[in-house]
Amino acid sequence: MKRTAIFAALLFAFAGTALAELHGSWTASTNESKTGRLHMNINRGASHNFGNSFDVADFTALTDAQVRSSMTTPVRFQLVREGGTVVFEGTFRNGDGAGQWTFNGDRGYIAAVRALGVPFDLENEREGEEADLFTVALLDVSTSYIKSMQAIGYRESLEQYLSMRIFHVTPELVRELRDLRYDNISAEDLIAMRIHRVTPEYIRELKAAGYTKIPVEKLIEMKIHRIDAKFIEKMN
């Protein structure tokens, strides 16, 4: 399958002139239904934006009490990742926050990735190393994650590991699919399955309805067209 366009869009969002120290602004809000979760929008310049949800516990020196304080509360906290550290400063009140951030990349990560046989290259000529480090840090593409995927047979590019991390492709998912007799699924197909929510549970439901050994591409097509066990039962 073709490389995912979503990954390309993510890289484009951070495209720009390489900076020795990246910086920008941030806003955040809580999810009322999920205590301890925080959705953050991280901006660099006028058109470089990144949005993602984090656990409050992912940050050092930040507590849920600070985030949900009824009074304006100054905060200074960090997101410490293998690729570097993002330092956030600003305020929170009633679950909403805003402020500025700076990022300092750790070039030791570059050497560690190369030692695993993975070139440090996100295939975007307009990006510098610091911006690439920022991307892998935000998405937590750690060397331990890369090693875990290599251990089950996925020796990929850094770009591919990043895509797999974005869409939550894990060794546990691969093992569960292998238990269902889906061996040797390509990284691209794993990503496509996650995008279209072709889960092991979905495959088991189809199997119970009498549909077995369906090729991966056909599973994705069926899911796109909302063909599930309930639909099959109704048609029968």
N, C-alpha and C positions, 0 to 999 in steps of 0.2 A: 504494500500500500504506500501511497505517497506520504512524504514527511508531513507531520501535522502542521496546519497553517496557524493553529493557536500558538504553538511554540514560536514561530516566526514573528507573530504579532507581539508576543511578550518581549522578545529581544528588541524589536523595533521601538517598543515603549521606552527603552533605556538608551536608545541610540543617541549619540552626541559626541562632543569633544571630550576626550579622556582628561580627567582631572586627578591631581595628586591626592586631594582629599575631597570626596564627594559630600555634598550637603544639600539640604532642602527643607521642606516643611512636611508636617504630618497632621492628620486628623484621626480620631478614633471614636468608636461607639460600641456599647455593649449590646449583647443579644439577651433580651429579657428572659427568654426561654432556656438559656444555657448559661448558668452561673459559671464564672471563671473564664469566659470566652470574650475575645475582643476583636472587632473588625477594624483594621487599620488601612488607611489610604496614605501612601508614601509618595510624595511628589518631588521631582527634581526639575526645576525650571517650569516653563509654561506648558509643556506637552509631554513630559515623561512621568507617567503615573503607574503605580503598582498598588493593587488592592488584595488583601488576603486576611484570613482569620487566624488568630493565634490564641493559645492558652495564655492567660495572665502569667502563669508559672513559667512560660518560656522566657520571660524577662527577669533580669536581676534588679532588685531594689524597687519593685513595683508590687503593690498588693491590691486585692479586690476592694478593700476598704478605701484605699486612696481613690481608686477609679470611681466608686459609687458615693463618695463623700458629698453631702449636701452643700458643703461650702467649697469655694474655689481653692484647690489644693495644688501648690507647686510640686512638680515631680522631676526627677532626673533618674532615668533608668536605662538599661542596656539590653541589647539582643546580642549575646555572645555566641558566635558560630565559628566553625573551623575556618571558613573563608575570611573572617574578619569580624569586627565589632561595630554595631550601630549604636550610637549614643543619642538618646532622645531627651529633650528638655521641653518643658511646657507646663500645662495645668490640666487638671480634670475636675469635673463637677457633674454630679448626677449621671455618671456613666458616659459622658462626652468629654473628649479631650482634644487638645491641639497644641502645636509647638513647632520646634525645629529639630533637625537631626544632622549628625555628621557620621561619616563612615571612614574607618581605617582598615584597609585590607591586610590580611596576613599572607605574605608571599610564601610562607612555609607550606601553605596548602597547595600551591602550584607544584612545588617539588614533590609533595606527597602523592598528588594525583599522577604526575608523570612516572613516579616509581611504580605505580600500578599498571603502567603501560597505556595510560590514557593521555593523549595530548591535551594541553590546556588551551582549548580553542572552541569557542562557541559559534564559529563560522559567521561572524559579523564584522566586516572590515572596519566599520565605523566605531567599533567599541575598543576601548583600551582595557588593559588588564584589571585596573581598579574597578571599572564598571562591571566587568565579568565576575570579579570576586564578589561584588555587591549582589549580583543576581544569584549566585550559588549560595551566598550567605543567607539571603532572605528566604530562599526555598529549602535551605538546610540539606544541600547535596553533600553530605559528609563522606569522608573516605570509608567510614564503616558501612554506609549504605552501598557505596560502589563495590566494596569487597563482598558484601552479602549477595549482591546480584551476580557478581562474577563467580561466586562459589556455586551457584545453581546454573551456570552456563551462559550468562549474558555478559559478554565482553563487548561493550559498546563504546561509542564516542561520548564525550562529556555532554554534548548537546542531547544525545538520546537519554542519558541518565537523568538529565534535568527534566526532560519531558516525562519520563517515567515517574519522577518524584512529584511533578505537578499533579499527575493524575493518580497518585497513590498506588502505583504498581509495587508490590512488595514480594519478598520471597514466600511469605505465607500464602499469598494469592496464587503464585505459580504452583506451589505444592498442592493446593486444593484443586486446581485445574488438572494437574497431572493425575491426581487420584480419580478424576472423572474421565481419564483416558485422553486428555488433551495434552499431548506431549509436543515439545519442539515448537511452541508458538513463538513467532517472531516478536521482537520488541515493539515494532509498529502495530502488530495485531493486538498485543496486550494493551497498548495505549488506546487503540480504537475500541476495544472491549470495555475499557473503563469509561471512555467518553460516552458511549451509548448504553452503559449500565447493563452489559451482558455479564451478569454475576454468576458464580457457581450455583446460587439458589435458583436462578432462572433456568440454568441448564438442567438442574435436577427436576424442576417442575415439568419441563418438556419431556424429560425421560419418563417420568411417571405417566405422562399422557401418551406414551408410546413412540416418542420421537427420539431416536438415539443416533449417535455418531454423525451429528449434523456438522458440516464444515464450519470453521470459525467465521468466514465471510458470510455464510448463509445465516448463522446465528445473529450476526450484526444486522443483516438485512431484515430479519424477522423482528428484531427488537425495534428497529427504526419504524417498521410498519405496525408496531404494537400487537404482534402475534404472540400471545402467551397461552398458558394452559386454560384460562377462562375462555379466551377466544376460540380455542380448539374445541372445548367442550360445547360451546354454543353452536359452532358449525356442525359438529357431529349430531 
